[in-house]
């Protein structure tokens, strides 16, 4: 049994000072306090990233991925306030995908901490569009139609940890495949697609409930009325995941997306292994070189207009929206913390409320933005930048 701990900070929702008591990995009491705090720290639920390909040189899609790498990235992300994340394995050969899934699931089996941090695996591809534009930076060589037997093989390698799959419903057997995914408990997200509006509608009827990085992984030019972005945006059944890093979506489009779906929008990082690294040119497993410029934008070296994922964290995305005053601190933080779990489970399982698991952070908000000062996972302090712990 863990020792009772008390954390005092400003409630990110009300700006009022509160005391949060933790025992046995759960929040056991929350109360407002009258005393003036000697810090301006806020307390909020831990961040949840549904799409992350790697960080700081560790790549979930590299065949050199080691079990120790998976353990290490958990610690790196905890420093960024991310208490739960979904390693994202993208389009590759069947053998490579199986190997990567095995490595990640084995790391979870070998460490209670890693297993607690990894909510599941996000399989992004290879059942996506073959077309240039929608395919994004995914390798054309490995794109294929949905194959249930192959997916079952991968799920076995993942020890059942594939919880999200991104696919394009433009393939003939997509509807049947989606229905099987839903029946097996896997969230289906539409992405990297060139599907018709009718195919999008059929995917939703079959059970798809999410859009992967809406507005990205698409053609440069689309029909002005009937197109796969508008069709997804118009659906009240689909959650929109958005990369708000300042590069993937212009602010004006981001505002439109958020105003259209104020209650069903989720922030994701889509961070790659180049996140947290200095600017420069790097070799990428997706083919060719990628360039990370001084502003933090990651693109293909031979085509600077083609993004190659993100080189920023989910916390960076939160800071972007708050700094630009696109959304409030509370709404922005919710889109990166409690909204992801609501999309996955129907209701959030990580509220900053009594009875919920003690996965939360203390952060400071200053002229440099939001900075994580302490991360609490399952009631334990797993990262601290404080001189004296609360």
Secondary structure, 3 states (H helix, E strand, C coil): CCCCEEEEEEECCCCCEEEEEEECCEEEEEEECCCCCCCCCEEEECEEEEEECEECCEECCCCCCCHHHHHHHHHHHHHCCEEEEEEEEECCCHHHHHHHHHHHHHHHHHCHHHHHHEEEEEEECCCCCCCCCCCCCCCHHHCCCCCHHHHHHHHHHCCCCEEEEEECCCCCCHHHHHHHHHHCCCEEEECCCCCCHHHHHHHHHHCCCEECCCCCCCCCCCCCCCCHHHHHHHCCCCEEEECCCCCCCCHHHHHHHHHHCCCCEEECCCECCCCCCCCEEEECCCCCEEEECCCCCEEECCEEEEECCECCCHHHHHHHHHHCCCCCHHHHHHHCCHHHHHHHHCCCCCCCCCCCECCEEEEEEECCEEEEEEEEECCEEEEECCCCCC
